[in-house]
């Protein structure tokens, strides 16, 4: 299946059309799969992040030993528009998680991908204004619908590419989190 993906302008090097994407370590993938099949409980971990507000709506989130992820709001939500807003970051997390799944599933099937582009959009009502605006009891805060369009290029058939997309969507931790009712608790620290 081949087509030309339009790649947004970036300072990072991107593969040339038709060039194979950097492959996943297939032996490492096999070891990881075998390890988790043998000991499913070993795959349960707790992830951590710490967010610190710089001021106004701009926040830095620290994860592992990586540079902070910047989150801000656009001007119409009183931010400075220096970074994606939290809901856009959710879309980014979904896209990245699905992309990882596409790469892993394609590699597992011996399919070489030469392009992955994922378009995401979501419907959201922001009129609650962080609990200060329109807040009737039946108001649903957050996304009410998400749509994902996967553009995959590579040496697989359309049926194989569709199977990759469906399997990654089914098993994506981020997509599953968005689909499931996840308990969220928030407490004031001591």
N, C-alpha and C positions, 0 to 999 in steps of 0.2 A: 504494500500500500504506500504510494508516494504522492506527495503534494508539497507545495512550498509553504512553509510556515512563515508568517510575518512575525519577526522578533522585535519587540520594543527596543528602542535605542538604549544602550547601556555602555558603561565604561569597561565592563568585564568582557573578556573574549568569549564569543559564542561559537559553537560549531558551525562550519560551513554547511549549507544545504547538502544533504546526502551523506555527510560525514557521520560516522558512528559516534554516538554520545559516549562519554567516558563510561566504560562498563563497570558493573558491580563485580566484586571478587566472588565468582561462582562457588569456589571451594569454601570460602568464608560463609556464603549464604547457605550452602548445604550443611555445614557444621552448626550454624545457628538454628536452622530448621530442625535438624536431628536432636540437638540439645533440648529444644523446647518441646519436641514431641516426647522425649524421654522423661522430662521433668517439667510439666506445664506450670507447676507452682513456682518454679524458679524464674518464670517470666513476669511475675507480679512485682512491680517496683513502685516506689514513690518518687515522683518528680517534684522538684522545687524551683521556685523563682521568687525573687524579691523585687518589688517595685518601689521606687523612690520618686516623689514628686519634686520637680525643679521649680515649679511655680505655674500659675494659671492652669492650663490643661496639659502641659508637657510633662511626661513621665519617662523614667529610665527603668527598664526591667533587666535585672541581672540574672543570668542563667549559667550554671556551671562556672567556668573560668573564661567565658566569652565576653567580648565587648558588649556593652548594654544595648538592648533593643529600645529604640526611641518610639514613643507613642505620643501623639498630639491630637488635636481636633482641628477641623477646618474653621475658617473665620465665622461661618454662620452658626457654629456651635461654640463660639468664643475662644477658639484656639488660634495659634499662629501659623498653622498649616505647614509645620516643619517635618511632619512624618504622618504615616497612616494613623487613622483613629482606631480605637479598640475594636470596633466591629469590622473594619477593614483588615485589621490584623487577624481576626478570626478567619476571614476569607483567605488570607495569605497562608495561614496555618493549614487550612483545609487543602488548598492547592498544593502546597509542599508535601503534605502527607500523602495525597493521592499520587503525586509524581513519584515519590519513593516507592509506593506500591506498584505503579506501572513498571518502573525499572526492575524491581525485584521479580515480578511475575513474568515479564518478558525474558529476563535472564534465565529464569527457571525453565522456561519453555524453549530456550535456545534461539530466541528472536532478538535480533539486533535492532535497537531503536536509533533512528537518526534525527528524530525531532519529537519533543513533547512540549505542547503548549496547552494550558488549561485556562479556560475563561470561566469566571465565577461571577455570579450576581446574586444578591439577596434582597428580599423585601423586609423593611424594618420601619417601625413607627417610633420616631424619636420625640413625640409630643409629650411624653411623660417628663422630659427634661430632668433626668436623674432623680425622679421622685418628687420634683417640685412643681411640675406642670399638670397636665391632664392625667389624673391618676384614679379613675374609677376602679372599683374592685375587680371588674372583668377585663381590665386592660392587660394585654399581653406585651410585655417588654421583650425586646430582642427580635431576632429574625423570625419571621413567620413562614418563609419559604426560601430555599436556596436552590439555584440551578447551576449545574456544572456541565460544561461542554469540553470534552477532551479531544484534542487533535494529536493523534499519534502517527508518526512516520516511521517506517522501518520495513523489514523484509517479511513481516507476518501478513496473513490474509486479513480481510475485514472481519471475518468471524473470530479469528484469533485475537485481533485488537479489541473487539467488543468484549470478549471473555476476560481479557486483561483489565479493561476498564471496570467491568461488573465485579470481578473478584476483588480488585483493589478498593472499590467503593464499599463492598460488603465488609471487608476486614480492616479498613482504615480506622485507627484509633480516634482520630479527630472527627471523621464522618460519623462514627458510632457514638461519640460523645454528643454530637449535635442532634442525632436522632433519638437518643435515649434520655429519659429523665434522670439526670445526675444530681445527686444531693450536693448542694452547695451550702456551706455554713460560713458565717462571718461573725467574728467576735472581737470585741475590743481587747487589745493586748494588756497584760498587767503592767 
